[in-house]
Amino acid sequence: QVQPVESGGGLVQAGGSLRLSCAASGRTFGDYFVGWFRQPPGKERDFVAAIDWSNGRTYYEDSVQVRFIISRDNARNTVYLQMNNLKPEDTAAYFCAAGIGMPTMAQSYVYWGQGTQVTVSS
Protein backbone atom coordinates (compact mmCIF):
# COMPACT_ATOMS: atom_id res chain seq x y z
CA GLN A 1 0.00 0.00 0.00
CA VAL A 2 1.01 3.61 -0.45
CA GLN A 3 1.20 6.09 2.40
CA PRO A 4 0.93 9.78 1.46
CA VAL A 5 3.03 12.11 3.60
CA GLU A 6 2.25 15.84 3.48
CA SER A 7 4.53 18.75 4.22
CA GLY A 8 4.77 22.47 3.54
CA GLY A 9 1.93 23.96 5.54
CA GLY A 10 2.31 27.05 7.67
CA LEU A 11 1.19 30.58 8.40
CA VAL A 12 1.06 33.10 5.58
CA GLN A 13 -0.48 36.52 5.05
CA ALA A 14 -3.34 37.02 2.63
CA GLY A 15 -2.02 37.33 -0.90
CA GLY A 16 0.96 35.12 -0.16
CA SER A 17 1.89 31.69 -1.48
CA LEU A 18 2.66 28.25 -0.11
CA ARG A 19 3.64 24.98 -1.75
CA LEU A 20 2.42 21.76 -0.24
CA SER A 21 4.15 18.47 -0.97
CA CYS A 22 2.76 14.96 -0.87
CA ALA A 23 5.36 12.23 -1.01
CA ALA A 24 4.55 8.55 -1.46
CA SER A 25 5.89 6.20 1.15
CA GLY A 26 5.83 2.43 0.83
CA ARG A 27 5.33 2.27 -2.94
CA THR A 28 4.83 4.59 -5.89
CA PHE A 29 1.56 6.34 -6.63
CA GLY A 30 1.36 4.09 -9.68
CA ASP A 31 -2.15 4.07 -11.19
CA TYR A 32 -3.77 6.11 -8.43
CA PHE A 33 -5.29 9.53 -8.50
CA VAL A 34 -3.60 11.78 -5.96
CA GLY A 35 -5.86 14.41 -4.52
CA TRP A 36 -5.79 17.29 -2.08
CA PHE A 37 -8.68 17.91 0.25
CA ARG A 38 -9.10 20.55 2.94
CA GLN A 39 -11.07 20.73 6.13
CA PRO A 40 -11.68 24.06 7.88
CA PRO A 41 -12.36 23.91 11.62
CA GLY A 42 -15.82 22.54 12.30
CA LYS A 43 -16.56 21.89 8.65
CA GLU A 44 -16.53 18.96 6.25
CA ARG A 45 -13.56 17.84 4.22
CA ASP A 46 -13.81 19.24 0.69
CA PHE A 47 -12.10 18.49 -2.60
CA VAL A 48 -9.42 20.96 -3.74
CA ALA A 49 -7.48 19.41 -6.61
CA ALA A 50 -6.36 16.08 -8.01
CA ILE A 51 -3.98 14.65 -10.55
CA ASP A 52 -4.05 11.35 -12.39
CA TRP A 53 -0.59 9.94 -11.73
CA SER A 54 -0.66 7.84 -14.90
CA ASN A 55 -1.27 10.64 -17.39
CA GLY A 56 -1.03 13.93 -15.51
CA ARG A 57 -4.62 15.02 -16.07
CA THR A 58 -5.66 17.54 -13.44
CA TYR A 59 -8.91 18.42 -11.71
CA TYR A 60 -9.74 21.52 -9.64
CA GLU A 61 -12.48 22.82 -7.41
CA ASP A 62 -13.88 25.97 -8.99
CA SER A 63 -12.81 28.41 -6.27
CA VAL A 64 -9.13 27.46 -6.59
CA GLN A 65 -8.98 26.90 -10.35
CA VAL A 66 -7.00 30.08 -11.09
CA ARG A 67 -4.95 30.30 -7.89
CA PHE A 68 -3.79 26.73 -7.21
CA ILE A 69 -1.69 24.43 -9.38
CA ILE A 70 -1.31 20.71 -8.82
CA SER A 71 1.68 18.98 -10.34
CA ARG A 72 3.73 15.81 -10.03
CA ASP A 73 7.38 14.86 -10.01
CA ASN A 74 7.69 11.27 -11.18
CA ALA A 75 11.33 10.97 -10.16
CA ARG A 76 10.58 12.09 -6.61
CA ASN A 77 7.22 10.27 -6.46
CA THR A 78 5.75 13.49 -5.13
CA VAL A 79 2.71 15.63 -5.85
CA TYR A 80 2.77 19.37 -5.23
CA LEU A 81 0.03 21.90 -4.63
CA GLN A 82 1.20 25.41 -5.39
CA MET A 83 -1.17 27.83 -3.72
CA ASN A 84 -1.04 31.47 -4.80
CA ASN A 85 -2.95 34.57 -3.77
CA LEU A 86 -4.07 32.85 -0.61
CA LYS A 87 -7.15 34.11 1.18
CA PRO A 88 -8.25 33.76 4.82
CA GLU A 89 -10.98 31.38 3.66
CA ASP A 90 -8.26 28.99 2.46
CA THR A 91 -7.38 28.36 6.10
CA ALA A 92 -7.79 24.64 6.74
CA ALA A 93 -6.07 21.37 7.37
CA TYR A 94 -4.96 20.08 3.99
CA PHE A 95 -4.92 16.35 3.35
CA CYS A 96 -3.31 14.36 0.56
CA ALA A 97 -4.85 11.09 -0.52
CA ALA A 98 -4.45 8.37 -3.11
CA GLY A 99 -7.28 6.43 -4.68
CA ILE A 100 -9.13 5.25 -7.76
CA GLY A 101 -12.48 6.13 -9.29
CA MET A 102 -13.91 9.64 -9.21
CA PRO A 103 -11.03 12.04 -8.45
CA THR A 104 -13.27 14.74 -6.94
CA MET A 105 -15.01 12.42 -4.47
CA ALA A 106 -13.48 11.74 -1.07
CA GLN A 107 -15.05 8.30 -1.09
CA SER A 108 -12.75 7.33 -3.98
CA TYR A 109 -9.64 7.71 -1.87
CA VAL A 110 -8.25 4.84 0.14
CA TYR A 111 -4.97 6.11 1.51
CA TRP A 112 -4.86 9.38 3.43
CA GLY A 113 -2.06 11.41 4.91
CA GLN A 114 -2.07 12.97 8.36
CA GLY A 115 -2.68 16.47 7.05
CA THR A 116 -0.82 19.75 7.20
CA GLN A 117 -2.23 23.02 8.54
CA VAL A 118 -2.47 26.11 6.36
CA THR A 119 -3.38 29.35 8.10
CA VAL A 120 -3.91 32.55 6.13
CA SER A 121 -4.02 35.76 8.14
CA SER A 122 -5.89 38.84 6.92
DRENTORKOL-3810 file (N, C-alpha, C; in nm, 4 decimals):
REM DRENTORKOL-3810
@n.u->0.0841; n.v->-0.1190; n.w->0.0000; ca.u->0.0000; ca.v->0.0000; ca.w->0.0000; c.u->0.0872; c.v->0.1234; c.w->0.0000
@n.u->0.0279; n.v->0.2352; n.w->-0.0393; ca.u->0.1013; ca.v->0.3606; ca.w->-0.0450; c.u->0.0569; c.v->0.4494; c.w->0.0705
@n.u->0.1500; n.v->0.5173; n.w->0.1307; ca.u->0.1197; ca.v->0.6090; ca.w->0.2395; c.u->0.1587; c.v->0.7499; c.w->0.1983
@n.u->0.0600; n.v->0.8398; n.w->0.1783; ca.u->0.0931; ca.v->0.9782; ca.w->0.1458; c.u->0.1449; c.v->1.0516; c.w->0.2699
@n.u->0.2450; n.v->1.1326; n.w->0.2510; ca.u->0.3029; ca.v->1.2113; ca.w->0.3597; c.u->0.3084; c.v->1.3568; c.w->0.3158
@n.u->0.2323; n.v->1.4426; n.w->0.3845; ca.u->0.2249; ca.v->1.5841; ca.w->0.3476; c.u->0.3304; c.v->1.6661; c.w->0.4212
@n.u->0.3666; n.v->1.7766; n.w->0.3575; ca.u->0.4530; ca.v->1.8754; ca.w->0.4215; c.u->0.4312; c.v->2.0096; c.w->0.3530
@n.u->0.4783; n.v->2.1162; n.w->0.4180; ca.u->0.4765; ca.v->2.2467; ca.w->0.3539; c.u->0.3731; c.v->2.3443; c.w->0.4055
@n.u->0.2905; n.v->2.3035; n.w->0.5001; ca.u->0.1931; ca.v->2.3962; ca.w->0.5537; c.u->0.2586; c.v->2.5025; c.w->0.6399
@n.u->0.1781; n.v->2.6001; n.w->0.6822; ca.u->0.2314; ca.v->2.7051; ca.w->0.7674; c.u->0.1389; c.v->2.8242; c.w->0.7741
@n.u->0.1927; n.v->2.9328; n.w->0.8254; ca.u->0.1190; ca.v->3.0584; ca.w->0.8405; c.u->0.1660; c.v->3.1563; c.w->0.7338
@n.u->0.0720; n.v->3.2161; n.w->0.6641; ca.u->0.1059; ca.v->3.3102; ca.w->0.5580; c.u->0.0034; c.v->3.4234; c.w->0.5576
@n.u->0.0444; n.v->3.5396; n.w->0.5157; ca.u->-0.0477; ca.v->3.6517; ca.w->0.5048; c.u->-0.1318; c.v->3.6396; c.w->0.3784
@n.u->-0.2472; n.v->3.7001; n.w->0.3815; ca.u->-0.3336; ca.v->3.7018; ca.w->0.2633; c.u->-0.2574; c.v->3.7585; c.w->0.1437
@n.u->-0.2754; n.v->3.6946; n.w->0.0297; ca.u->-0.2023; ca.v->3.7329; ca.w->-0.0900; c.u->-0.0724; c.v->3.6575; c.w->-0.1100
@n.u->-0.0287; n.v->3.5860; n.w->-0.0084; ca.u->0.0961; ca.v->3.5116; ca.w->-0.0163; c.u->0.0778; c.v->3.3761; c.w->-0.0811
@n.u->0.1865; n.v->3.3003; n.w->-0.0830; ca.u->0.1886; ca.v->3.1694; ca.w->-0.1477; c.u->0.2488; c.v->3.0641; c.w->-0.0562
@n.u->0.2066; n.v->2.9411; n.w->-0.0773; ca.u->0.2656; ca.v->2.8254; ca.w->-0.0112; c.u->0.2671; c.v->2.7109; c.w->-0.1120
@n.u->0.3636; n.v->2.6199; n.w->-0.0957; ca.u->0.3644; ca.v->2.4985; ca.w->-0.1753; c.u->0.3584; c.v->2.3782; c.w->-0.0829
@n.u->0.2553; n.v->2.2995; n.w->-0.0996; ca.u->0.2419; ca.v->2.1756; ca.w->-0.0242; c.u->0.3010; c.v->2.0610; c.w->-0.1049
@n.u->0.3596; n.v->1.9660; n.w->-0.0340; ca.u->0.4153; ca.v->1.8472; ca.w->-0.0966; c.u->0.3465; c.v->1.7240; c.w->-0.0414
@n.u->0.3321; n.v->1.6244; n.w->-0.1282; ca.u->0.2764; ca.v->1.4960; ca.w->-0.0873; c.u->0.3664; c.v->1.3876; c.w->-0.1450
@n.u->0.4434; n.v->1.3259; n.w->-0.0583; ca.u->0.5363; ca.v->1.2226; ca.w->-0.1012; c.u->0.4765; c.v->1.0849; c.w->-0.0737
@n.u->0.5036; n.v->0.9920; n.w->-0.1630; ca.u->0.4547; ca.v->0.8552; ca.w->-0.1459; c.u->0.5553; c.v->0.7748; c.w->-0.0669
@n.u->0.5062; n.v->0.7085; n.w->0.0341; ca.u->0.5893; ca.v->0.6197; ca.w->0.1152; c.u->0.5366; c.v->0.4782; c.w->0.1014
@n.u->0.6251; n.v->0.3822; n.w->0.0901; ca.u->0.5828; ca.v->0.2431; ca.w->0.0826; c.u->0.5829; c.v->0.1882; c.w->-0.0580
@n.u->0.5323; n.v->0.2655; n.w->-0.1543; ca.u->0.5326; ca.v->0.2268; ca.w->-0.2945; c.u->0.5065; c.v->0.3537; c.w->-0.3751
@n.u->0.5093; n.v->0.3416; n.w->-0.5061; ca.u->0.4826; ca.v->0.4590; ca.w->-0.5888; c.u->0.3321; c.v->0.4848; c.w->-0.5967
@n.u->0.2968; n.v->0.6034; n.w->-0.6439; ca.u->0.1558; ca.v->0.6341; ca.w->-0.6631; c.u->0.0952; c.v->0.5517; c.w->-0.7769
@n.u->0.1795; n.v->0.5024; n.w->-0.8668; ca.u->0.1355; ca.v->0.4086; ca.w->-0.9682; c.u->0.0156; c.v->0.4539; c.w->-1.0476
@n.u->-0.0943; n.v->0.3777; n.w->-1.0429; ca.u->-0.2150; ca.v->0.4071; ca.w->-1.1192; c.u->-0.3190; c.v->0.4849; c.w->-1.0395
@n.u->-0.2811; n.v->0.5386; n.w->-0.9269; ca.u->-0.3768; ca.v->0.6115; ca.w->-0.8432; c.u->-0.3999; c.v->0.7544; c.w->-0.8923
@n.u->-0.5134; n.v->0.8089; n.w->-0.8562; ca.u->-0.5290; ca.v->0.9528; ca.w->-0.8503; c.u->-0.4658; c.v->0.9991; c.w->-0.7190
@n.u->-0.4085; n.v->1.1170; n.w->-0.7196; ca.u->-0.3599; ca.v->1.1784; ca.w->-0.5963; c.u->-0.4334; c.v->1.3106; c.w->-0.5808
@n.u->-0.5023; n.v->1.3239; n.w->-0.4713; ca.u->-0.5859; ca.v->1.4414; ca.w->-0.4516; c.u->-0.5509; c.v->1.5170; c.w->-0.3256
@n.u->-0.5881; n.v->1.6429; n.w->-0.3265; ca.u->-0.5788; ca.v->1.7286; ca.w->-0.2077; c.u->-0.7205; c.v->1.7656; c.w->-0.1645
@n.u->-0.7439; n.v->1.7521; n.w->-0.0372; ca.u->-0.8685; ca.v->1.7913; ca.w->0.0249; c.u->-0.8357; c.v->1.8860; c.w->0.1396
@n.u->-0.9322; n.v->1.9667; n.w->0.1795; ca.u->-0.9101; ca.v->2.0545; ca.w->0.2936; c.u->-1.0314; c.v->2.0543; c.w->0.3848
@n.u->-1.0025; n.v->2.0761; n.w->0.5122; ca.u->-1.1074; ca.v->2.0729; ca.w->0.6128; c.u->-1.0895; c.v->2.1900; c.w->0.7076
@n.u->-1.1717; n.v->2.2951; n.w->0.6930; ca.u->-1.1677; ca.v->2.4056; ca.w->0.7881; c.u->-1.2199; c.v->2.3593; c.w->0.9235
@n.u->-1.1874; n.v->2.4304; n.w->1.0284; ca.u->-1.2355; ca.v->2.3915; ca.w->1.1617; c.u->-1.3873; c.v->2.3825; c.w->1.1659
@n.u->-1.4383; n.v->2.2713; n.w->1.2141; ca.u->-1.5817; ca.v->2.2544; ca.w->1.2300; c.u->-1.6595; c.v->2.2302; c.w->1.1025
@n.u->-1.5879; n.v->2.2092; n.w->0.9932; ca.u->-1.6564; ca.v->2.1890; ca.w->0.8651; c.u->-1.6156; c.v->2.0562; c.w->0.8025
@n.u->-1.6816; n.v->2.0217; n.w->0.6928; ca.u->-1.6529; ca.v->1.8963; ca.w->0.6251; c.u->-1.5257; c.v->1.9067; c.w->0.5413
@n.u->-1.4739; n.v->1.7910; n.w->0.5068; ca.u->-1.3559; ca.v->1.7838; ca.w->0.4216; c.u->-1.3997; c.v->1.7973; c.w->0.2763
@n.u->-1.3405; n.v->1.8937; n.w->0.2057; ca.u->-1.3807; ca.v->1.9240; ca.w->0.0690; c.u->-1.2670; c.v->1.9024; c.w->-0.0301
@n.u->-1.3046; n.v->1.8689; n.w->-0.1514; ca.u->-1.2098; ca.v->1.8493; ca.w->-0.2603; c.u->-1.1445; c.v->1.9820; c.w->-0.2994
@n.u->-1.0152; n.v->1.9777; n.w->-0.3274; ca.u->-0.9421; ca.v->2.0955; ca.w->-0.3739; c.u->-0.8888; c.v->2.0732; c.w->-0.5151
@n.u->-0.8102; n.v->1.9688; n.w->-0.5319; ca.u->-0.7475; ca.v->1.9414; ca.w->-0.6612; c.u->-0.7009; c.v->1.7964; c.w->-0.6641
@n.u->-0.6849; n.v->1.7448; n.w->-0.7860; ca.u->-0.6359; ca.v->1.6076; ca.w->-0.8006; c.u->-0.5591; c.v->1.5944; c.w->-0.9306
@n.u->-0.4745; n.v->1.4935; n.w->-0.9347; ca.u->-0.3982; ca.v->1.4649; ca.w->-1.0552; c.u->-0.3957; c.v->1.3144; c.w->-1.0770
@n.u->-0.4147; n.v->1.2764; n.w->-1.2026; ca.u->-0.4053; ca.v->1.1353; ca.w->-1.2391; c.u->-0.2573; c.v->1.1034; c.w->-1.2572
@n.u->-0.2039; n.v->1.0200; n.w->-1.1694; ca.u->-0.0594; ca.v->0.9945; ca.w->-1.1735; c.u->-0.0180; c.v->0.9321; c.w->-1.3062
@n.u->-0.1055; n.v->0.8562; n.w->-1.3696; ca.u->-0.0658; ca.v->0.7842; ca.w->-1.4902; c.u->-0.0524; c.v->0.8741; c.w->-1.6121
@n.u->-0.1326; n.v->0.9805; n.w->-1.6190; ca.u->-0.1275; ca.v->1.0636; ca.w->-1.7393; c.u->-0.1181; c.v->1.2134; c.w->-1.7121
@n.u->-0.1212; n.v->1.2527; n.w->-1.5868; ca.u->-0.1030; ca.v->1.3932; ca.w->-1.5512; c.u->-0.2262; c.v->1.4803; c.w->-1.5633
@n.u->-0.3407; n.v->1.4223; n.w->-1.5957; ca.u->-0.4622; ca.v->1.5023; ca.w->-1.6070; c.u->-0.4970; c.v->1.5602; c.w->-1.4705
@n.u->-0.5391; n.v->1.6861; n.w->-1.4699; ca.u->-0.5658; ca.v->1.7543; ca.w->-1.3444; c.u->-0.7127; c.v->1.7919; c.w->-1.3297
@n.u->-0.7538; n.v->1.8077; n.w->-1.2054; ca.u->-0.8907; ca.v->1.8420; ca.w->-1.1707; c.u->-0.8846; c.v->1.9467; c.w->-1.0588
@n.u->-0.9737; n.v->2.0456; n.w->-1.0641; ca.u->-0.9742; ca.v->2.1518; ca.w->-0.9645; c.u->-1.1163; c.v->2.1837; c.w->-0.9176
@n.u->-1.1254; n.v->2.2213; n.w->-0.7925; ca.u->-1.2483; ca.v->2.2817; ca.w->-0.7411; c.u->-1.2547; c.v->2.4229; c.w->-0.7966
@n.u->-1.3745; n.v->2.4703; n.w->-0.8269; ca.u->-1.3884; ca.v->2.5967; ca.w->-0.8994; c.u->-1.3206; c.v->2.7146; c.w->-0.8284
@n.u->-1.3302; n.v->2.7208; n.w->-0.6966; ca.u->-1.2806; ca.v->2.8411; ca.w->-0.6266; c.u->-1.1287; c.v->2.8502; c.w->-0.6257
@n.u->-1.0596; n.v->2.7423; n.w->-0.6594; ca.u->-0.9134; ca.v->2.7461; ca.w->-0.6588; c.u->-0.8552; c.v->2.7332; c.w->-0.7980
@n.u->-0.9397; n.v->2.7208; n.w->-0.8979; ca.u->-0.8977; ca.v->2.6901; ca.w->-1.0353; c.u->-0.7857; c.v->2.7825; c.w->-1.0832
@n.u->-0.7967; n.v->2.9105; n.w->-1.0558; ca.u->-0.7001; ca.v->3.0075; ca.w->-1.1088; c.u->-0.5805; c.v->3.0227; c.w->-1.0151
@n.u->-0.5979; n.v->2.9983; n.w->-0.8874; ca.u->-0.4953; ca.v->3.0302; ca.w->-0.7889; c.u->-0.4055; c.v->2.9125; c.w->-0.7530
@n.u->-0.4555; n.v->2.7910; n.w->-0.7627; ca.u->-0.3790; ca.v->2.6728; ca.w->-0.7210; c.u->-0.3359; c.v->2.5922; c.w->-0.8433
@n.u->-0.2195; n.v->2.5302; n.w->-0.8314; ca.u->-0.1695; ca.v->2.4433; ca.w->-0.9378; c.u->-0.1224; c.v->2.3120; c.w->-0.8757
@n.u->-0.1760; n.v->2.2026; n.w->-0.9258; ca.u->-0.1309; ca.v->2.0711; ca.w->-0.8815; c.u->-0.0372; c.v->2.0145; c.w->-0.9873
@n.u->0.0710; n.v->1.9534; n.w->-0.9409; ca.u->0.1678; ca.v->1.8976; ca.w->-1.0343; c.u->0.2317; c.v->1.7746; c.w->-0.9720
@n.u->0.3079; n.v->1.7029; n.w->-1.0518; ca.u->0.3727; ca.v->1.5810; ca.w->-1.0028; c.u->0.5185; c.v->1.5788; c.w->-1.0462
@n.u->0.5977; n.v->1.5106; n.w->-0.9671; ca.u->0.7381; ca.v->1.4855; ca.w->-1.0006; c.u->0.7569; c.v->1.3342; c.w->-0.9956
@n.u->0.7612; n.v->1.2720; n.w->-1.1132; ca.u->0.7695; ca.v->1.1269; ca.w->-1.1179; c.u->0.8956; c.v->1.0750; c.w->-1.0504
@n.u->1.0054; n.v->1.1439; n.w->-1.0711; ca.u->1.1327; ca.v->1.0969; ca.w->-1.0163; c.u->1.1315; c.v->1.0974; c.w->-0.8635
@n.u->1.0640; n.v->1.1969; n.w->-0.8067; ca.u->1.0583; ca.v->1.2092; ca.w->-0.6607; c.u->0.9343; c.v->1.1420; c.w->-0.6031
@n.u->0.8465; n.v->1.0916; n.w->-0.6909; ca.u->0.7223; ca.v->1.0273; ca.w->-0.6460; c.u->0.6454; c.v->1.1200; c.w->-0.5527
@n.u->0.6316; n.v->1.2444; n.w->-0.5970; ca.u->0.5745; ca.v->1.3493; ca.w->-0.5126; c.u->0.4763; c.v->1.4321; c.w->-0.5938
@n.u->0.3690; n.v->1.4714; n.w->-0.5276; ca.u->0.2707; ca.v->1.5632; ca.w->-0.5853; c.u->0.2788; c.v->1.6945; c.w->-0.5098
@n.u->0.2692; n.v->1.8036; n.w->-0.5830; ca.u->0.2767; ca.v->1.9371; ca.w->-0.5231; c.u->0.1448; c.v->2.0103; c.w->-0.5425
@n.u->0.1144; n.v->2.0965; n.w->-0.4490; ca.u->0.0035; ca.v->2.1896; ca.w->-0.4630; c.u->0.0577; c.v->2.3291; c.w->-0.4391
@n.u->0.0749; n.v->2.4024; n.w->-0.5478; ca.u->0.1199; ca.v->2.5409; ca.w->-0.5392; c.u->-0.0021; c.v->2.6289; c.w->-0.5175
@n.u->-0.0025; n.v->2.7008; n.w->-0.4081; ca.u->-0.1171; ca.v->2.7834; ca.w->-0.3717; c.u->-0.0751; c.v->2.9301; c.w->-0.3744
@n.u->-0.1360; n.v->3.0067; n.w->-0.4628; ca.u->-0.1037; ca.v->3.1472; ca.w->-0.4800; c.u->-0.2215; c.v->3.2345; c.w->-0.4416
@n.u->-0.1905; n.v->3.3613; n.w->-0.4132; ca.u->-0.2951; ca.v->3.4574; ca.w->-0.3771; c.u->-0.3890; c.v->3.3992; c.w->-0.2706
@n.u->-0.3289; n.v->3.3503; n.w->-0.1653; ca.u->-0.4071; ca.v->3.2848; ca.w->-0.0608; c.u->-0.4991; c.v->3.3828; c.w->0.0103
@n.u->-0.6135; n.v->3.3315; n.w->0.0517; ca.u->-0.7155; ca.v->3.4105; ca.w->0.1182; c.u->-0.7435; c.v->3.3512; c.w->0.2562
@n.u->-0.7944; n.v->3.4315; n.w->0.3489; ca.u->-0.8254; ca.v->3.3761; ca.w->0.4819; c.u->-0.9176; c.v->3.2544; c.w->0.4759
@n.u->-1.0058; n.v->3.2515; n.w->0.3777; ca.u->-1.0979; ca.v->3.1376; ca.w->0.3658; c.u->-1.0296; c.v->3.0099; c.w->0.3179
@n.u->-0.9031; n.v->3.0189; n.w->0.2800; ca.u->-0.8262; ca.v->2.8993; ca.w->0.2462; c.u->-0.7707; c.v->2.8308; c.w->0.3705
@n.u->-0.7861; n.v->2.8945; n.w->0.4859; ca.u->-0.7378; ca.v->2.8363; ca.w->0.6104; c.u->-0.8066; c.v->2.7032; c.w->0.6368
@n.u->-0.7260; n.v->2.5982; n.w->0.6541; ca.u->-0.7792; ca.v->2.4636; ca.w->0.6745; c.u->-0.6650; c.v->2.3679; c.w->0.6983
@n.u->-0.6998; n.v->2.2484; n.w->0.7423; ca.u->-0.6065; ca.v->2.1368; ca.w->0.7375; c.u->-0.6149; c.v->2.0769; c.w->0.5982
@n.u->-0.5010; n.v->2.0601; n.w->0.5353; ca.u->-0.4965; ca.v->2.0077; ca.w->0.3991; c.u->-0.4468; c.v->1.8638; c.w->0.4028
@n.u->-0.5210; n.v->1.7775; n.w->0.3349; ca.u->-0.4919; ca.v->1.6352; ca.w->0.3346; c.u->-0.4617; c.v->1.5880; c.w->0.1927
@n.u->-0.3631; n.v->1.5030; n.w->0.1813; ca.u->-0.3309; ca.v->1.4364; ca.w->0.0558; c.u->-0.3825; c.v->1.2939; c.w->0.0629
@n.u->-0.4309; n.v->1.2439; n.w->-0.0505; ca.u->-0.4855; ca.v->1.1091; ca.w->-0.0521; c.u->-0.4621; c.v->1.0449; c.w->-0.1876
@n.u->-0.4609; n.v->0.9133; n.w->-0.1880; ca.u->-0.4451; ca.v->0.8366; ca.w->-0.3115; c.u->-0.5628; c.v->0.7407; c.w->-0.3253
@n.u->-0.6146; n.v->0.7304; n.w->-0.4476; ca.u->-0.7281; ca.v->0.6429; ca.w->-0.4679; c.u->-0.7563; c.v->0.6177; c.w->-0.6139
@n.u->-0.8681; n.v->0.5529; n.w->-0.6403; ca.u->-0.9128; ca.v->0.5253; ca.w->-0.7762; c.u->-1.0595; c.v->0.5611; c.w->-0.7859
@n.u->-1.1079; n.v->0.5811; n.w->-0.9085; ca.u->-1.2478; ca.v->0.6132; ca.w->-0.9288; c.u->-1.2667; c.v->0.7598; c.w->-0.9625
@n.u->-1.3603; n.v->0.8237; n.w->-0.8944; ca.u->-1.3912; ca.v->0.9637; ca.w->-0.9210; c.u->-1.2925; c.v->1.0527; c.w->-0.8455
@n.u->-1.2087; n.v->1.1289; n.w->-0.9122; ca.u->-1.1031; ca.v->1.2043; ca.w->-0.8448; c.u->-1.1532; c.v->1.3171; c.w->-0.7554
@n.u->-1.2769; n.v->1.3632; n.w->-0.7751; ca.u->-1.3271; ca.v->1.4737; ca.w->-0.6941; c.u->-1.4035; c.v->1.4272; c.w->-0.5703
@n.u->-1.4196; n.v->1.2974; n.w->-0.5551; ca.u->-1.5008; ca.v->1.2422; ca.w->-0.4469; c.u->-1.4119; c.v->1.1810; c.w->-0.3396
@n.u->-1.4296; n.v->1.2270; n.w->-0.2166; ca.u->-1.3476; ca.v->1.1744; ca.w->-0.1069; c.u->-1.3626; c.v->1.0237; c.w->-0.0906
@n.u->-1.4798; n.v->0.9740; n.w->-0.1240; ca.u->-1.5046; ca.v->0.8301; ca.w->-0.1091; c.u->-1.4181; c.v->0.7453; c.w->-0.2006
@n.u->-1.3602; n.v->0.8055; n.w->-0.3043; ca.u->-1.2750; ca.v->0.7326; ca.w->-0.3978; c.u->-1.1355; c.v->0.7056; c.w->-0.3435
@n.u->-1.1017; n.v->0.7753; n.w->-0.2360; ca.u->-0.9643; ca.v->0.7715; ca.w->-0.1870; c.u->-0.9500; c.v->0.6730; c.w->-0.0715
@n.u->-0.8469; n.v->0.5910; n.w->-0.0825; ca.u->-0.8254; ca.v->0.4840; ca.w->0.0139; c.u->-0.7171; c.v->0.5198; c.w->0.1151
@n.u->-0.6123; n.v->0.5823; n.w->0.0657; ca.u->-0.4968; ca.v->0.6114; ca.w->0.1509; c.u->-0.4886; c.v->0.7616; c.w->0.1753
@n.u->-0.4855; n.v->0.7979; n.w->0.3018; ca.u->-0.4859; ca.v->0.9381; ca.w->0.3429; c.u->-0.3628; c.v->0.9704; c.w->0.4258
@n.u->-0.3133; n.v->1.0917; n.w->0.4069; ca.u->-0.2061; ca.v->1.1405; ca.w->0.4915; c.u->-0.2603; c.v->1.1981; c.w->0.6208
@n.u->-0.1694; n.v->1.2444; n.w->0.7050; ca.u->-0.2065; ca.v->1.2972; ca.w->0.8364; c.u->-0.2558; c.v->1.4406; c.w->0.8280
@n.u->-0.2237; n.v->1.5099; n.w->0.7219; ca.u->-0.2679; ca.v->1.6474; ca.w->0.7052; c.u->-0.1609; c.v->1.7470; c.w->0.7442
@n.u->-0.1715; n.v->1.8649; n.w->0.6868; ca.u->-0.0824; ca.v->1.9748; ca.w->0.7197; c.u->-0.1663; c.v->2.1027; c.w->0.7282
@n.u->-0.1392; n.v->2.1840; n.w->0.8287; ca.u->-0.2231; ca.v->2.3016; ca.w->0.8536; c.u->-0.1761; c.v->2.4195; c.w->0.7702
@n.u->-0.2713; n.v->2.4854; n.w->0.7081; ca.u->-0.2471; ca.v->2.6110; ca.w->0.6364; c.u->-0.3322; c.v->2.7186; c.w->0.7027
@n.u->-0.2681; n.v->2.8240; n.w->0.7473; ca.u->-0.3381; ca.v->2.9350; ca.w->0.8101; c.u->-0.3042; c.v->3.0628; c.w->0.7353
@n.u->-0.4085; n.v->3.1326; n.w->0.6889; ca.u->-0.3907; ca.v->3.2553; ca.w->0.6129; c.u->-0.4461; c.v->3.3698; c.w->0.6959
@n.u->-0.3607; n.v->3.4635; n.w->0.7321; ca.u->-0.4024; ca.v->3.5758; ca.w->0.8136; c.u->-0.4434; c.v->3.6925; c.w->0.7240
@n.u->-0.5398; n.v->3.7710; n.w->0.7718; ca.u->-0.5887; ca.v->3.8844; ca.w->0.6921; c.u->-0.5096; c.v->4.0100; c.w->0.7199
END
